[in-house]
Amino acid sequence: VEWKIYDLEFRQLSNTFRASQEIVMVQIDDFSLARMAENDFGRFPWLRDTYSVLLDYFERAHPRVITFDILFLEEDKSQVGDKTGTAADQELVEATRRLGNVVHAVEVNDTYASRPPEAGVQGYELGTEIEEHQSVKLPFPALAEASRLLGSSFIVLDRDGPIRRAVPFVRQGSRFYPSLPIATAMVALDLDPAGIRMDTAGLRLGERLIPLVAVDQEYVEKIPTRHILVPYRGSAYADEQRTITTYRSYRFWDIFLSGLQLRDGRKPEVDPVAFKTKIVFIGATAAGLHELFQTPFGEKGKMPGIQINASVVDGILSNSFIKPGTLVSSGLVLLLSTVLVSLIGVHSGFWWSLLATAAVGFADMTIVAGAFRNGVWLPVVPTIFAILFSQFSCVAYKYFVEDRAKREVRSLFSKYVSPAVVNALITDPTKARLGGERREMTVLFADIRGFTTMSEDGRAEDVLLQLNEFFTQMVELLFKHHGTLDKFVGDMIMALFNAPLDDPNHSDHAVQMGLAMLEELDRLNERWCAQGKPKLD
């Protein structure tokens, strides 16, 4: 649930973060696959001298770094016409070496174990807290040696599908390998491996600090580790029509064609100056190459791996990441919310308490959204549960403790005094003192003349019904005149005035009650006569 809320925050607040104009993508898309095949350059995967055409093109552009999110693990032993795979590999190696700022990808998995490779830049001082994997496979040796740096293409999908986190480093034994975005940033910032370290605050790249989130990640077995929250700058596309990518992008075919045009001395389709000092990612985006991944932006936000890597690099260069809130900040929000809901819940009625809970929840959401806009992720679920638990506890307390006493008072006094008096006693129970008190009172006695004779002559059931009707009407009058029913004694009513609440006009109210009883009895007698029942006097 927490991750789903995290996704919602990204979808609603992603426009807060701006994508860097210094990062561009070269996409191997469906259009490029089709045009390469139509022009007899073969089907994907192509001979590797294809990529040397791109690197020759970029040599004129002088980008800061070029990162391939494509694996070149084995030497190519194939032959297409007069062209051998070995010769094509060599062209890629030489082009990589000439540029001197190319990052190539490393494969990491846990499906099988392999010996740690010896190639690759080392010198990292990171320790064993870096997560270890069973197999790390580098590009073929000549390409690995020619690369400026090697980066892991390893990705982590959450159980519900999206990629929300990036693995900063992996290791096999004592050898460490940065992720593709970390390696790209190291080249772009000209950082030495000795300047990379990890501490409790996060991962330090020179003077930059990348916050990390602690997770229990399940690979072959569950391990504690620390990952980067991917600082997405938006979904895959910047417009509703899905025509403009969040990062400036070019089709592979357009750059490849431009490279061929430059080799032939012709004007290129795309001027190399567009890539000057840029950070360039090259990778697949075609649906059939299975390089599209779900992100916090849902189905509309399916994103190629190169854009996910670009987002991490963007965060590093701008020193702008989503970092988990501290225990103090998260705990403070939870504590204040809980205390506020509890205090209001205990001292107010149910509906006011419910309204207050909603208001506190809305305030919390405002705080969480504001924090997220400033790059701080505060957990929501614990606070929501704490608020709901506080509200439920207050309702339960009031029902089983406070309201129970009120119900007892209402049950006890509602038979003897008016509802207004009952409410007054509930509001201030001290007005009904245990043990009694001395006070001046007016007592009214009302007895039915000749009731004994009438009851002997009539049927018991009829007498009882008529008497109950009489008592009901008289008690209603008593409550209207601020009286308290003391008792019924046979056919007699005993009523008190000036108790349990003070009544300065108790004598007047008692007299008015007596007169009202006579008037009401006349009305009752008229109805009883019409029904064939005896009169009461």
C-alpha positions, 0 to 999 in steps of 0.5 A, a space after each residue: 500500500 505504501 508503494 502504491 501511495 508513493 506511485 500516486 505521489 509521483 504521478 501527481 507531483 512529477 511536474 515538480 522535477 524538470 528533466 535535464 537538457 544535458 541528457 539525450 537518448 538514442 533509441 533503437 526503436 521499431 522504426 530503426 529496426 525496420 529501416 535497418 532491415 530495409 536497407 540491407 544492414 540486417 536484423 537485430 542484433 546487428 554486426 558490431 561495426 554498426 555501432 562504430 558508425 555511431 561512435 565515429 559520428 559522436 567523435 565529431 560531436 564531443 559528448 561528455 560520455 556515451 553509455 551503451 545499455 546493450 550487452 556485448 558479452 561474447 566475441 562475434 564468430 559469425 560472418 556476413 558476406 565478406 564481413 567477419 564478426 571478429 573484424 566488426 568487433 575490432 572496429 567497435 573496440 577501436 572506436 571505443 578506445 578513440 573516444 575514451 569516454 564510453 561506458 559499456 554494460 555488464 550482465 549480473 544474475 543469480 541463476 548460475 555462479 561464475 568466477 569473478 572476472 579480472 577485467 574492469 576498473 577497481 579501486 573502490 573502497 566500499 566494503 561487504 555491505 554492497 550486495 553480492 551476486 553469483 555471476 558478473 559477466 563483462 563485455 568481451 575482453 578487448 571491449 572491456 579493456 577499451 571502455 572508460 568504465 563498465 556498468 551493471 545493467 542489473 535492475 530490480 522489479 518490485 513484486 507488483 511490477 514497477 521499477 522504483 529502485 536502482 542498485 548503485 553497486 554490486 559485487 562478486 567476491 571482492 570486486 565491485 561494479 557500479 550501475 550504468 548510471 553511477 558509471 555514467 555519472 563518474 565519467 561525466 564528473 571525472 570521478 576516481 573510484 577512490 572518491 566513491 564511498 558509502 556511509 550511513 548517510 548514503 552513497 558519496 560520489 565526490 561531494 555529491 550525496 545520494 540518499 539510499 533506502 534500506 530494503 530487504 531484497 529477495 533474490 535467491 534469498 532475502 538480503 538486507 541492502 540499500 538502494 536508490 529511489 529512482 528520481 523520475 523526472 516524468 513519465 516516458 512522454 512529456 505530452 498526452 499524444 506520446 510524441 515527445 519524450 521526457 528526455 530529448 531523444 533521437 532514432 538510432 536510424 537517424 544517427 546511423 544514417 548521419 554517420 554514414 553521410 559524414 563518412 561520405 562527405 555529405 551533410 548529415 540528417 542530424 548535426 553532431 553539434 546537437 550532442 556536444 557536451 551531452 550525456 548520451 544513452 544508447 539502448 533499445 526501446 522497441 517493444 519486441 526487444 523487451 526493454 520497456 518496464 513498468 514505472 510508478 506512472 502505471 501503464 502509460 508510464 512504461 519506460 525504456 531502461 535507458 530512460 530509467 538510467 537517465 533519470 538516475 544520472 539526472 538526479 546525480 548531476 542535479 544533486 536532487 533525489 527522493 530521500 526517505 524521511 528521517 525517523 524523527 520527522 516521520 515519528 513527529 508527524 505520526 505523534 502529532 496527528 495521533 495526539 490531536 485526533 485523540 484529544 478532539 475525539 475524547 472531548 467532542 461528539 462523534 461527528 465533530 471527532 470524525 470531521 476533525 479526523 478528516 481535517 487532520 488526515 487532509 493536513 497530513 496529506 498536505 505535509 506529505 505532498 509538500 515534503 515530496 515536492 522538496 525531495 523527502 518521502 514520508 511514509 503515509 500508511 503508519 500515520 493513517 493507521 495511527 489516526 484511524 486507530 486513535 479515532 476508533 479508540 476514542 469512539 470505543 472509549 466514549 461508548 464503553 466508558 463515558 457514554 455507558 455512564 450517560 446511558 445509565 443516567 438516562 435509563 434511571 431518570 428518564 422514567 421520572 423526569 423530563 428529557 430536558 432534565 435528563 440532559 442537564 443531569 448528563 451534562 452535569 452529573 453533580 446535580 444528582 448527588 448521592 446521599 441526598 440533600 435538604 431543600 425546600 420542595 413542593 409535593 403533589 399527591 393525586 389520587 383517584 376517588 372511588 377507584 377501589 369500588 370501580 376496580 371491583 366492579 370492572 374486569 381487571 384487564 380493562 381497569 389496568 388499561 384505563 389506569 395506564 392511559 391515565 398515568 401516561 397522560 399525567 406523567 407527560 403533564 408532569 414533565 411539562 411542568 418541571 416535575 419529577 415522578 416519585 412513585 405510583 402507589 396503586 392509583 395514586 401519583 406522587 410528584 416532586 417539584 424543585 428536585 433534582 434540579 433547582 426550580 425557583 417557581 416550584 410551588 407555582 408549577 405544582 399548582 399549575 400541574 394540578 389544574 392541568 391534570 383536572 383539564 386533561 382528566 375531563 378530556 379523557 373522561 369524554 373519550 372514555 364515555 364515548 368508548 363505554 368506559 367508566 369515568 374517573 374522578 
